[in-house]
Amino acid sequence: MAAIELDGVTKQFGDVTAVSDLDLTVPEGEVFGFLGPNGAGKSTTINMLLDFVRPTAGEVRVLGLDAKRESVAVRRRTGVLPEGYDVYHRLTGRKHVEFAMRSKEVDGDVDAILERVGIADAADRKAGGYSKGMRQRLTLGMALVGDPDLLVLDEPSSGLDPGGAREMREIVRAEADRGATVFFSSHVLGQVESVCDRVGIMREGELVAEDSIEGLRDAVEGGETLVITVDAASEENLDAVRALDGVTDATTDGGTVTVTCDPDAKTAVIGALEDAGVSVKDFQTEETSLEDLFIAYTEGEVSA
Ligand SMILES: Nc1ncnc2c1ncn2[C@@H]1O[C@H](COP(=O)(O)OP(=O)(O)OP(=O)(O)O)[C@@H](O)[C@H]1O
């Protein structure tokens, strides 16, 4: 069964189309990264999963339930870390987690949760005095209450230091290993790359890519960068390289030649350089980063 299923979903705010005819399926147990530039429609989509916002058209199903008619059941089985959640200043961290347990009508070990998110020492301090990162950790702890079947995390690493971001990734992976589905929106692409099974990229309300990061790389022309160490190379030497099929770009500083190309063009690139009289000493390949893929998909170089 799919954990999340959107079918032809559109959301209009007056004249603004926040989400346009969106089809998206996330299978159970997957860690799905939901990406896109500011204003692309991510939060609106997340809010429709939780029935905080109602679609103008289309169907939203979460955990096999109708997001609109069965929203109470959806929320009971879902842990949410909303973007910019404001803690209750006068309540302690412990009280927050107890509150989350009462709302979901579940029992649990409050200390174990606070320990897991790294704020056990501050359990009995008022959350108003917590730092930004501590508040974020507390909100994540509240989301974990009751071992939810679905975790929806909107910018979860916001405010976290590098150690906190790593712990958050470990928690996400552990939750997926337990069988939970994690739907994860973030602008921190390194974070997404290291934790997500698949990603979806939104642009102006539409999903412009949906694949594993490997799959996105394959779909983007010039999915690899070849860095070749040579004795000496000139601009003219590169003409033969640039003329090859699958080569997007080639530059040189004299001692290094850098070529963006499809993975299967590598051998031809080395051959063309040698034919041009350039002596190749060494070469290595660098995969296109998720950041470059993101730019390619959201700034118009690639379309799905
Ligand atoms: N309640 C609202 N009323 C009017 N317009 C809205 C409302 N919520 C969102 N929008 C508009 O819908 C579009 C999508 O916004 P949304 O918040 O979903 O984007 P996002 O991808 O989450 O962006 P960000 O990365 O900045 O959080 C934007 O143009 C936004 O201004």
py3Dmol code that shows the C-alpha trace and the ligand (Angstrom):
import py3Dmol

protein = """\
ATOM      1  CA  MET A   1       0.000   0.000   0.000  1.00  0.00           C
ATOM      2  CA  ALA A   2       1.121   3.539  -0.674  1.00  0.00           C
ATOM      3  CA  ALA A   3       1.671   5.670   2.421  1.00  0.00           C
ATOM      4  CA  ILE A   4       0.914   8.843   0.464  1.00  0.00           C
ATOM      5  CA  GLU A   5      -1.084   9.152  -2.709  1.00  0.00           C
ATOM      6  CA  LEU A   6      -1.977  12.412  -4.406  1.00  0.00           C
ATOM      7  CA  ASP A   7      -4.058  12.235  -7.513  1.00  0.00           C
ATOM      8  CA  GLY A   8      -4.590  15.323  -9.663  1.00  0.00           C
ATOM      9  CA  VAL A   9      -4.269  17.650  -6.678  1.00  0.00           C
ATOM     10  CA  THR A  10      -4.567  21.391  -7.224  1.00  0.00           C
ATOM     11  CA  LYS A  11      -4.610  24.132  -4.603  1.00  0.00           C
ATOM     12  CA  GLN A  12      -5.557  27.630  -5.506  1.00  0.00           C
ATOM     13  CA  PHE A  13      -5.232  30.579  -3.102  1.00  0.00           C
ATOM     14  CA  GLY A  14      -7.213  33.264  -4.947  1.00  0.00           C
ATOM     15  CA  ASP A  15      -5.220  33.932  -8.109  1.00  0.00           C
ATOM     16  CA  VAL A  16      -2.188  31.979  -6.894  1.00  0.00           C
ATOM     17  CA  THR A  17      -1.911  28.341  -7.920  1.00  0.00           C
ATOM     18  CA  ALA A  18       0.224  26.892  -5.115  1.00  0.00           C
ATOM     19  CA  VAL A  19      -0.055  23.286  -6.344  1.00  0.00           C
ATOM     20  CA  SER A  20      -1.095  22.315  -9.854  1.00  0.00           C
ATOM     21  CA  ASP A  21      -2.518  18.910 -10.855  1.00  0.00           C
ATOM     22  CA  LEU A  22      -0.034  17.014  -8.672  1.00  0.00           C
ATOM     23  CA  ASP A  23       0.280  13.217  -8.869  1.00  0.00           C
ATOM     24  CA  LEU A  24       2.603  11.720  -6.277  1.00  0.00           C
ATOM     25  CA  THR A  25       2.908   8.294  -4.679  1.00  0.00           C
ATOM     26  CA  VAL A  26       5.196   7.447  -1.781  1.00  0.00           C
ATOM     27  CA  PRO A  27       5.350   3.738  -0.917  1.00  0.00           C
ATOM     28  CA  GLU A  28       5.289   2.560   2.684  1.00  0.00           C
ATOM     29  CA  GLY A  29       8.663   2.449   4.416  1.00  0.00           C
ATOM     30  CA  GLU A  30      10.333   4.935   2.099  1.00  0.00           C
ATOM     31  CA  VAL A  31      12.275   8.038   3.115  1.00  0.00           C
ATOM     32  CA  PHE A  32      11.115  10.591   0.568  1.00  0.00           C
ATOM     33  CA  GLY A  33      12.793  13.990   0.215  1.00  0.00           C
ATOM     34  CA  PHE A  34      10.481  16.748  -0.974  1.00  0.00           C
ATOM     35  CA  LEU A  35      12.471  19.562  -2.532  1.00  0.00           C
ATOM     36  CA  GLY A  36      11.890  22.793  -4.375  1.00  0.00           C
ATOM     37  CA  PRO A  37      12.715  26.484  -4.252  1.00  0.00           C
ATOM     38  CA  ASN A  38      10.842  28.914  -1.989  1.00  0.00           C
ATOM     39  CA  GLY A  39       7.196  29.137  -2.930  1.00  0.00           C
ATOM     40  CA  ALA A  40       7.207  25.931  -5.006  1.00  0.00           C
ATOM     41  CA  GLY A  41       4.257  24.449  -3.098  1.00  0.00           C
ATOM     42  CA  LYS A  42       5.916  22.096  -0.600  1.00  0.00           C
ATOM     43  CA  SER A  43       4.297  23.364   2.591  1.00  0.00           C
ATOM     44  CA  THR A  44       0.928  23.585   0.863  1.00  0.00           C
ATOM     45  CA  THR A  45       1.253  19.929  -0.168  1.00  0.00           C
ATOM     46  CA  ILE A  46       2.256  18.914   3.362  1.00  0.00           C
ATOM     47  CA  ASN A  47      -0.679  20.863   4.775  1.00  0.00           C
ATOM     48  CA  MET A  48      -3.041  19.022   2.434  1.00  0.00           C
ATOM     49  CA  LEU A  49      -1.749  15.650   3.689  1.00  0.00           C
ATOM     50  CA  LEU A  50      -2.746  16.692   7.196  1.00  0.00           C
ATOM     51  CA  ASP A  51      -6.011  18.400   6.187  1.00  0.00           C
ATOM     52  CA  PHE A  52      -4.757  21.774   7.427  1.00  0.00           C
ATOM     53  CA  VAL A  53      -5.445  22.976   3.883  1.00  0.00           C
ATOM     54  CA  ARG A  54      -8.144  21.558   1.595  1.00  0.00           C
ATOM     55  CA  PRO A  55      -7.353  20.953  -2.085  1.00  0.00           C
ATOM     56  CA  THR A  56      -9.308  22.877  -4.693  1.00  0.00           C
ATOM     57  CA  ALA A  57      -9.374  19.689  -6.789  1.00  0.00           C
ATOM     58  CA  GLY A  58      -8.069  16.126  -6.636  1.00  0.00           C
ATOM     59  CA  GLU A  59      -7.759  13.316  -4.112  1.00  0.00           C
ATOM     60  CA  VAL A  60      -5.326  12.969  -1.204  1.00  0.00           C
ATOM     61  CA  ARG A  61      -4.926   9.610   0.535  1.00  0.00           C
ATOM     62  CA  VAL A  62      -2.623   9.088   3.503  1.00  0.00           C
ATOM     63  CA  LEU A  63      -1.975   5.618   4.976  1.00  0.00           C
ATOM     64  CA  GLY A  64      -4.847   4.378   2.858  1.00  0.00           C
ATOM     65  CA  LEU A  65      -7.236   6.918   4.416  1.00  0.00           C
ATOM     66  CA  ASP A  66      -9.012   9.869   2.851  1.00  0.00           C
ATOM     67  CA  ALA A  67      -7.085  12.925   4.074  1.00  0.00           C
ATOM     68  CA  LYS A  68     -10.262  14.997   4.265  1.00  0.00           C
ATOM     69  CA  ARG A  69     -12.899  12.646   5.673  1.00  0.00           C
ATOM     70  CA  GLU A  70     -10.559  10.581   7.869  1.00  0.00           C
ATOM     71  CA  SER A  71      -8.156  13.283   9.015  1.00  0.00           C
ATOM     72  CA  VAL A  72      -8.459  12.366  12.696  1.00  0.00           C
ATOM     73  CA  ALA A  73      -7.311   8.807  11.994  1.00  0.00           C
ATOM     74  CA  VAL A  74      -4.522  10.121   9.751  1.00  0.00           C
ATOM     75  CA  ARG A  75      -3.222  12.474  12.433  1.00  0.00           C
ATOM     76  CA  ARG A  76      -3.334   9.765  15.090  1.00  0.00           C
ATOM     77  CA  ARG A  77      -0.957   7.630  13.008  1.00  0.00           C
ATOM     78  CA  THR A  78       1.244  10.485  11.824  1.00  0.00           C
ATOM     79  CA  GLY A  79       4.046  12.343  13.587  1.00  0.00           C
ATOM     80  CA  VAL A  80       4.450  15.894  12.366  1.00  0.00           C
ATOM     81  CA  LEU A  81       7.295  18.332  12.681  1.00  0.00           C
ATOM     82  CA  PRO A  82       5.755  21.501  11.264  1.00  0.00           C
ATOM     83  CA  GLU A  83       7.859  24.321   9.892  1.00  0.00           C
ATOM     84  CA  GLY A  84       8.418  27.005  12.526  1.00  0.00           C
ATOM     85  CA  TYR A  85       6.494  25.262  15.313  1.00  0.00           C
ATOM     86  CA  ASP A  86       6.215  27.490  18.338  1.00  0.00           C
ATOM     87  CA  VAL A  87       6.694  25.752  21.693  1.00  0.00           C
ATOM     88  CA  TYR A  88       4.616  26.629  24.766  1.00  0.00           C
ATOM     89  CA  HIS A  89       6.983  28.912  26.618  1.00  0.00           C
ATOM     90  CA  ARG A  90       5.737  28.148  30.113  1.00  0.00           C
ATOM     91  CA  LEU A  91       5.648  24.359  29.745  1.00  0.00           C
ATOM     92  CA  THR A  92       8.663  22.129  30.306  1.00  0.00           C
ATOM     93  CA  GLY A  93      10.001  19.804  27.640  1.00  0.00           C
ATOM     94  CA  ARG A  94       8.604  16.872  29.589  1.00  0.00           C
ATOM     95  CA  LYS A  95       5.115  18.446  29.612  1.00  0.00           C
ATOM     96  CA  HIS A  96       5.267  18.922  25.841  1.00  0.00           C
ATOM     97  CA  VAL A  97       5.935  15.235  25.266  1.00  0.00           C
ATOM     98  CA  GLU A  98       3.239  14.260  27.791  1.00  0.00           C
ATOM     99  CA  PHE A  99       0.851  16.572  25.967  1.00  0.00           C
ATOM    100  CA  ALA A 100       1.689  14.892  22.638  1.00  0.00           C
ATOM    101  CA  MET A 101       1.049  11.480  24.228  1.00  0.00           C
ATOM    102  CA  ARG A 102      -2.319  12.583  25.621  1.00  0.00           C
ATOM    103  CA  SER A 103      -3.366  14.062  22.267  1.00  0.00           C
ATOM    104  CA  LYS A 104      -2.571  10.805  20.533  1.00  0.00           C
ATOM    105  CA  GLU A 105      -3.982   8.734  23.392  1.00  0.00           C
ATOM    106  CA  VAL A 106      -0.812   6.669  23.687  1.00  0.00           C
ATOM    107  CA  ASP A 107       1.497   5.754  26.561  1.00  0.00           C
ATOM    108  CA  GLY A 108       5.236   5.909  26.292  1.00  0.00           C
ATOM    109  CA  ASP A 109       8.494   6.585  28.032  1.00  0.00           C
ATOM    110  CA  VAL A 110       8.844  10.367  28.109  1.00  0.00           C
ATOM    111  CA  ASP A 111      12.454  10.248  29.312  1.00  0.00           C
ATOM    112  CA  ALA A 112      13.433   7.813  26.557  1.00  0.00           C
ATOM    113  CA  ILE A 113      12.062  10.195  23.914  1.00  0.00           C
ATOM    114  CA  LEU A 114      13.813  13.224  25.395  1.00  0.00           C
ATOM    115  CA  GLU A 115      17.001  11.186  25.611  1.00  0.00           C
ATOM    116  CA  ARG A 116      16.646  10.140  21.994  1.00  0.00           C
ATOM    117  CA  VAL A 117      16.431  13.722  20.775  1.00  0.00           C
ATOM    118  CA  GLY A 118      19.264  14.828  23.061  1.00  0.00           C
ATOM    119  CA  ILE A 119      17.468  17.110  25.541  1.00  0.00           C
ATOM    120  CA  ALA A 120      17.038  14.782  28.543  1.00  0.00           C
ATOM    121  CA  ASP A 121      19.124  17.160  30.675  1.00  0.00           C
ATOM    122  CA  ALA A 122      16.673  19.978  30.001  1.00  0.00           C
ATOM    123  CA  ALA A 123      13.522  17.869  30.492  1.00  0.00           C
ATOM    124  CA  ASP A 124      12.291  19.900  33.459  1.00  0.00           C
ATOM    125  CA  ARG A 125      13.205  23.330  32.167  1.00  0.00           C
ATOM    126  CA  LYS A 126      10.601  25.587  30.585  1.00  0.00           C
ATOM    127  CA  ALA A 127      10.754  25.379  26.787  1.00  0.00           C
ATOM    128  CA  GLY A 128      10.621  29.205  26.586  1.00  0.00           C
ATOM    129  CA  GLY A 129      14.240  29.134  27.748  1.00  0.00           C
ATOM    130  CA  TYR A 130      15.327  26.539  25.171  1.00  0.00           C
ATOM    131  CA  SER A 131      17.628  27.486  22.309  1.00  0.00           C
ATOM    132  CA  LYS A 132      16.317  27.280  18.739  1.00  0.00           C
ATOM    133  CA  GLY A 133      17.964  23.895  18.189  1.00  0.00           C
ATOM    134  CA  MET A 134      16.607  22.549  21.487  1.00  0.00           C
ATOM    135  CA  ARG A 135      13.108  23.603  20.480  1.00  0.00           C
ATOM    136  CA  GLN A 136      13.545  21.826  17.174  1.00  0.00           C
ATOM    137  CA  ARG A 137      14.726  18.693  18.984  1.00  0.00           C
ATOM    138  CA  LEU A 138      11.706  18.890  21.287  1.00  0.00           C
ATOM    139  CA  THR A 139       9.352  19.202  18.327  1.00  0.00           C
ATOM    140  CA  LEU A 140      10.970  16.158  16.725  1.00  0.00           C
ATOM    141  CA  GLY A 141      10.525  14.278  20.018  1.00  0.00           C
ATOM    142  CA  MET A 142       6.812  15.148  19.991  1.00  0.00           C
ATOM    143  CA  ALA A 143       6.563  13.867  16.413  1.00  0.00           C
ATOM    144  CA  LEU A 144       8.080  10.531  17.443  1.00  0.00           C
ATOM    145  CA  VAL A 145       5.466   9.892  20.133  1.00  0.00           C
ATOM    146  CA  GLY A 146       3.464   6.700  19.597  1.00  0.00           C
ATOM    147  CA  ASP A 147       5.780   5.235  16.923  1.00  0.00           C
ATOM    148  CA  PRO A 148       3.842   6.807  14.018  1.00  0.00           C
ATOM    149  CA  ASP A 149       3.399   4.986  10.711  1.00  0.00           C
ATOM    150  CA  LEU A 150       4.183   8.230   8.887  1.00  0.00           C
ATOM    151  CA  LEU A 151       6.544  11.024   9.852  1.00  0.00           C
ATOM    152  CA  VAL A 152       6.068  14.346   8.095  1.00  0.00           C
ATOM    153  CA  LEU A 153       9.048  16.606   8.677  1.00  0.00           C
ATOM    154  CA  ASP A 154       9.007  20.155   7.308  1.00  0.00           C
ATOM    155  CA  GLU A 155      12.587  21.535   7.362  1.00  0.00           C
ATOM    156  CA  PRO A 156      13.613  19.288  10.266  1.00  0.00           C
ATOM    157  CA  SER A 157      17.222  20.395  10.459  1.00  0.00           C
ATOM    158  CA  SER A 158      16.361  24.062  10.764  1.00  0.00           C
ATOM    159  CA  GLY A 159      18.268  25.469  13.751  1.00  0.00           C
ATOM    160  CA  LEU A 160      20.241  22.292  14.394  1.00  0.00           C
ATOM    161  CA  ASP A 161      24.014  22.296  14.775  1.00  0.00           C
ATOM    162  CA  PRO A 162      25.969  19.749  12.675  1.00  0.00           C
ATOM    163  CA  GLY A 163      25.834  17.172  15.493  1.00  0.00           C
ATOM    164  CA  GLY A 164      22.093  17.682  15.830  1.00  0.00           C
ATOM    165  CA  ALA A 165      21.616  17.362  12.075  1.00  0.00           C
ATOM    166  CA  ARG A 166      23.491  14.064  12.109  1.00  0.00           C
ATOM    167  CA  GLU A 167      21.428  12.753  15.026  1.00  0.00           C
ATOM    168  CA  MET A 168      18.300  13.781  13.155  1.00  0.00           C
ATOM    169  CA  ARG A 169      19.432  11.783  10.115  1.00  0.00           C
ATOM    170  CA  GLU A 170      20.091   8.769  12.324  1.00  0.00           C
ATOM    171  CA  ILE A 171      16.627   9.052  13.823  1.00  0.00           C
ATOM    172  CA  VAL A 172      15.068   9.280  10.350  1.00  0.00           C
ATOM    173  CA  ARG A 173      16.907   6.143   9.225  1.00  0.00           C
ATOM    174  CA  ALA A 174      16.003   4.297  12.435  1.00  0.00           C
ATOM    175  CA  GLU A 175      12.338   5.217  11.975  1.00  0.00           C
ATOM    176  CA  ALA A 176      12.433   3.921   8.395  1.00  0.00           C
ATOM    177  CA  ASP A 177      14.101   0.707   9.583  1.00  0.00           C
ATOM    178  CA  ARG A 178      11.217   0.294  12.046  1.00  0.00           C
ATOM    179  CA  GLY A 179       8.895   0.419   9.033  1.00  0.00           C
ATOM    180  CA  ALA A 180       7.721   4.039   9.173  1.00  0.00           C
ATOM    181  CA  THR A 181       7.445   6.180   6.055  1.00  0.00           C
ATOM    182  CA  VAL A 182       9.240   9.525   6.264  1.00  0.00           C
ATOM    183  CA  PHE A 183       8.159  12.476   4.141  1.00  0.00           C
ATOM    184  CA  PHE A 184      10.818  15.081   4.499  1.00  0.00           C
ATOM    185  CA  SER A 185      11.035  18.609   3.122  1.00  0.00           C
ATOM    186  CA  SER A 186      14.376  20.366   3.261  1.00  0.00           C
ATOM    187  CA  HIS A 187      16.628  22.910   1.622  1.00  0.00           C
ATOM    188  CA  VAL A 188      19.684  21.231   3.158  1.00  0.00           C
ATOM    189  CA  LEU A 189      20.529  19.080   0.175  1.00  0.00           C
ATOM    190  CA  GLY A 190      23.464  17.256   1.755  1.00  0.00           C
ATOM    191  CA  GLN A 191      21.081  16.093   4.447  1.00  0.00           C
ATOM    192  CA  VAL A 192      18.552  14.934   1.877  1.00  0.00           C
ATOM    193  CA  GLU A 193      21.198  13.168  -0.186  1.00  0.00           C
ATOM    194  CA  SER A 194      22.439  11.166   2.772  1.00  0.00           C
ATOM    195  CA  VAL A 195      19.088  10.067   4.119  1.00  0.00           C
ATOM    196  CA  CYS A 196      16.466   9.845   1.354  1.00  0.00           C
ATOM    197  CA  ASP A 197      15.635   6.808  -0.788  1.00  0.00           C
ATOM    198  CA  ARG A 198      13.939   8.990  -3.408  1.00  0.00           C
ATOM    199  CA  VAL A 199      13.333  12.658  -3.954  1.00  0.00           C
ATOM    200  CA  GLY A 200      10.667  14.742  -5.613  1.00  0.00           C
ATOM    201  CA  ILE A 201      11.449  18.215  -6.894  1.00  0.00           C
ATOM    202  CA  MET A 202       8.667  20.799  -7.048  1.00  0.00           C
ATOM    203  CA  ARG A 203       8.747  23.867  -9.223  1.00  0.00           C
ATOM    204  CA  GLU A 204       5.926  26.395  -9.434  1.00  0.00           C
ATOM    205  CA  GLY A 205       3.387  23.938  -8.049  1.00  0.00           C
ATOM    206  CA  GLU A 206       4.380  21.049 -10.297  1.00  0.00           C
ATOM    207  CA  LEU A 207       6.511  17.986  -9.700  1.00  0.00           C
ATOM    208  CA  VAL A 208       9.368  18.301 -12.196  1.00  0.00           C
ATOM    209  CA  ALA A 209      11.315  15.223 -11.062  1.00  0.00           C
ATOM    210  CA  GLU A 210      10.631  12.140  -8.968  1.00  0.00           C
ATOM    211  CA  ASP A 211      13.359   9.512  -8.687  1.00  0.00           C
ATOM    212  CA  SER A 212      16.293   8.201  -6.683  1.00  0.00           C
ATOM    213  CA  ILE A 213      19.241  10.591  -6.701  1.00  0.00           C
ATOM    214  CA  GLU A 214      21.034   8.065  -8.914  1.00  0.00           C
ATOM    215  CA  GLY A 215      18.077   8.136 -11.311  1.00  0.00           C
ATOM    216  CA  LEU A 216      18.088  11.939 -11.397  1.00  0.00           C
ATOM    217  CA  ARG A 217      21.794  11.878 -12.251  1.00  0.00           C
ATOM    218  CA  ASP A 218      21.186   9.503 -15.127  1.00  0.00           C
ATOM    219  CA  ALA A 219      18.381  11.686 -16.481  1.00  0.00           C
ATOM    220  CA  VAL A 220      20.450  14.874 -16.465  1.00  0.00           C
ATOM    221  CA  GLU A 221      22.678  15.348 -19.466  1.00  0.00           C
ATOM    222  CA  GLY A 222      26.307  15.471 -18.426  1.00  0.00           C
ATOM    223  CA  GLY A 223      25.682  13.492 -15.238  1.00  0.00           C
ATOM    224  CA  GLU A 224      29.356  13.289 -14.400  1.00  0.00           C
ATOM    225  CA  THR A 225      32.374  15.539 -14.146  1.00  0.00           C
ATOM    226  CA  LEU A 226      35.703  14.134 -15.327  1.00  0.00           C
ATOM    227  CA  VAL A 227      38.780  15.777 -13.859  1.00  0.00           C
ATOM    228  CA  ILE A 228      41.813  14.842 -15.974  1.00  0.00           C
ATOM    229  CA  THR A 229      45.410  15.624 -15.032  1.00  0.00           C
ATOM    230  CA  VAL A 230      47.530  16.217 -18.170  1.00  0.00           C
ATOM    231  CA  ASP A 231      51.049  17.347 -19.027  1.00  0.00           C
ATOM    232  CA  ALA A 232      49.772  20.398 -20.902  1.00  0.00           C
ATOM    233  CA  ALA A 233      46.524  21.181 -22.693  1.00  0.00           C
ATOM    234  CA  SER A 234      45.369  24.164 -24.729  1.00  0.00           C
ATOM    235  CA  GLU A 235      41.911  25.412 -25.702  1.00  0.00           C
ATOM    236  CA  GLU A 236      42.467  24.014 -29.230  1.00  0.00           C
ATOM    237  CA  ASN A 237      43.140  20.543 -27.776  1.00  0.00           C
ATOM    238  CA  LEU A 238      39.658  20.630 -26.287  1.00  0.00           C
ATOM    239  CA  ASP A 239      37.833  21.168 -29.595  1.00  0.00           C
ATOM    240  CA  ALA A 240      37.832  17.444 -30.367  1.00  0.00           C
ATOM    241  CA  VAL A 241      36.507  16.725 -26.869  1.00  0.00           C
ATOM    242  CA  ARG A 242      33.716  19.286 -27.178  1.00  0.00           C
ATOM    243  CA  ALA A 243      32.682  17.741 -30.510  1.00  0.00           C
ATOM    244  CA  LEU A 244      32.035  14.338 -28.915  1.00  0.00           C
ATOM    245  CA  ASP A 245      28.521  13.011 -28.306  1.00  0.00           C
ATOM    246  CA  GLY A 246      27.524  13.220 -24.632  1.00  0.00           C
ATOM    247  CA  VAL A 247      29.949  16.026 -23.757  1.00  0.00           C
ATOM    248  CA  THR A 248      28.268  19.122 -22.331  1.00  0.00           C
ATOM    249  CA  ASP A 249      31.275  21.202 -21.381  1.00  0.00           C
ATOM    250  CA  ALA A 250      35.102  21.117 -21.365  1.00  0.00           C
ATOM    251  CA  THR A 251      37.532  23.575 -19.778  1.00  0.00           C
ATOM    252  CA  THR A 252      41.231  23.625 -18.963  1.00  0.00           C
ATOM    253  CA  ASP A 253      43.672  25.590 -16.848  1.00  0.00           C
ATOM    254  CA  GLY A 254      46.599  24.029 -18.706  1.00  0.00           C
ATOM    255  CA  GLY A 255      47.407  21.224 -16.270  1.00  0.00           C
ATOM    256  CA  THR A 256      43.876  19.959 -15.646  1.00  0.00           C
ATOM    257  CA  VAL A 257      41.047  19.340 -18.062  1.00  0.00           C
ATOM    258  CA  THR A 258      37.534  19.341 -16.615  1.00  0.00           C
ATOM    259  CA  VAL A 259      34.792  17.751 -18.701  1.00  0.00           C
ATOM    260  CA  THR A 260      31.084  17.445 -17.966  1.00  0.00           C
ATOM    261  CA  CYS A 261      29.746  14.447 -19.825  1.00  0.00           C
ATOM    262  CA  ASP A 262      27.501  11.401 -19.810  1.00  0.00           C
ATOM    263  CA  PRO A 263      29.127   8.518 -17.906  1.00  0.00           C
ATOM    264  CA  ASP A 264      29.544   6.421 -21.081  1.00  0.00           C
ATOM    265  CA  ALA A 265      31.481   9.176 -22.898  1.00  0.00           C
ATOM    266  CA  LYS A 266      34.493   8.927 -20.554  1.00  0.00           C
ATOM    267  CA  THR A 267      36.636   6.622 -22.684  1.00  0.00           C
ATOM    268  CA  ALA A 268      36.031   8.690 -25.808  1.00  0.00           C
ATOM    269  CA  VAL A 269      37.078  11.865 -23.947  1.00  0.00           C
ATOM    270  CA  ILE A 270      40.411  10.368 -22.852  1.00  0.00           C
ATOM    271  CA  GLY A 271      40.959   8.977 -26.378  1.00  0.00           C
ATOM    272  CA  ALA A 272      40.222  12.347 -28.019  1.00  0.00           C
ATOM    273  CA  LEU A 273      42.711  14.122 -25.755  1.00  0.00           C
ATOM    274  CA  GLU A 274      45.434  11.584 -26.488  1.00  0.00           C
ATOM    275  CA  ASP A 275      44.727  11.804 -30.232  1.00  0.00           C
ATOM    276  CA  ALA A 276      45.179  15.579 -29.907  1.00  0.00           C
ATOM    277  CA  GLY A 277      48.673  14.971 -28.504  1.00  0.00           C
ATOM    278  CA  VAL A 278      47.825  15.593 -24.856  1.00  0.00           C
ATOM    279  CA  SER A 279      49.447  13.172 -22.422  1.00  0.00           C
ATOM    280  CA  VAL A 280      46.956  12.020 -19.788  1.00  0.00           C
ATOM    281  CA  LYS A 281      48.591  11.353 -16.399  1.00  0.00           C
ATOM    282  CA  ASP A 282      45.551  10.635 -14.258  1.00  0.00           C
ATOM    283  CA  PHE A 283      41.818  11.149 -14.121  1.00  0.00           C
ATOM    284  CA  GLN A 284      38.982  10.921 -11.659  1.00  0.00           C
ATOM    285  CA  THR A 285      35.247  11.268 -11.879  1.00  0.00           C
ATOM    286  CA  GLU A 286      33.041  13.343  -9.633  1.00  0.00           C
ATOM    287  CA  GLU A 287      29.322  12.677  -9.460  1.00  0.00           C
ATOM    288  CA  THR A 288      26.994  15.600  -9.977  1.00  0.00           C
ATOM    289  CA  SER A 289      25.921  16.863  -6.571  1.00  0.00           C
ATOM    290  CA  LEU A 290      22.271  17.003  -5.598  1.00  0.00           C
ATOM    291  CA  GLU A 291      22.718  20.762  -5.506  1.00  0.00           C
ATOM    292  CA  ASP A 292      23.669  20.826  -9.203  1.00  0.00           C
ATOM    293  CA  LEU A 293      20.773  18.498 -10.014  1.00  0.00           C
ATOM    294  CA  PHE A 294      18.411  20.730  -8.038  1.00  0.00           C
ATOM    295  CA  ILE A 295      19.553  23.797  -9.982  1.00  0.00           C
ATOM    296  CA  ALA A 296      19.243  21.906 -13.276  1.00  0.00           C
ATOM    297  CA  TYR A 297      15.654  20.896 -12.500  1.00  0.00           C
ATOM    298  CA  THR A 298      14.453  24.121 -10.943  1.00  0.00           C
ATOM    299  CA  GLU A 299      16.142  26.659 -13.182  1.00  0.00           C
ATOM    300  CA  GLY A 300      14.905  25.170 -16.392  1.00  0.00           C
ATOM    301  CA  GLU A 301      17.789  23.205 -17.890  1.00  0.00           C
ATOM    302  CA  VAL A 302      15.932  19.920 -17.578  1.00  0.00           C
ATOM    303  CA  SER A 303      12.271  19.070 -17.724  1.00  0.00           C
ATOM    304  CA  ALA A 304      10.671  15.778 -16.734  1.00  0.00           C
TER     305      ALA A 304
END
"""
ligand_1 = """\
31
LIG
N -2.524 30.754 2.975
C -2.069 31.223 1.804
N -2.679 32.259 1.197
C -2.252 32.736 0.008
N -1.208 32.224 -0.674
C -0.561 31.187 -0.130
C -0.952 30.640 1.129
N -0.121 29.595 1.418
C 0.764 29.523 0.383
N 0.482 30.475 -0.542
C 1.220 30.682 -1.810
O 1.350 29.439 -2.455
C 2.637 29.301 -3.067
C 3.323 28.074 -2.508
O 3.679 28.286 -1.150
P 4.280 27.167 -0.194
O 4.350 27.753 1.184
O 3.540 25.900 -0.371
O 5.755 26.999 -0.787
P 7.015 26.202 -0.226
O 7.507 25.369 -1.352
O 6.679 25.520 1.034
O 8.060 27.374 0.031
P 9.224 27.555 1.152
O 10.386 26.728 0.683
O 9.515 29.021 1.048
O 8.673 27.149 2.475
C 3.361 30.613 -2.792
O 3.169 31.448 -3.898
C 2.632 31.166 -1.583
O 2.686 32.569 -1.549
"""
view = py3Dmol.view(width=600, height=400)
view.addModel(protein, "pdb")
view.setStyle({"model": 0}, {"cartoon": {"style": "trace"}})
view.addModel(ligand_1, "xyz")
view.setStyle({"model": 1}, {"stick": {}})
view.zoomTo()
view.show()
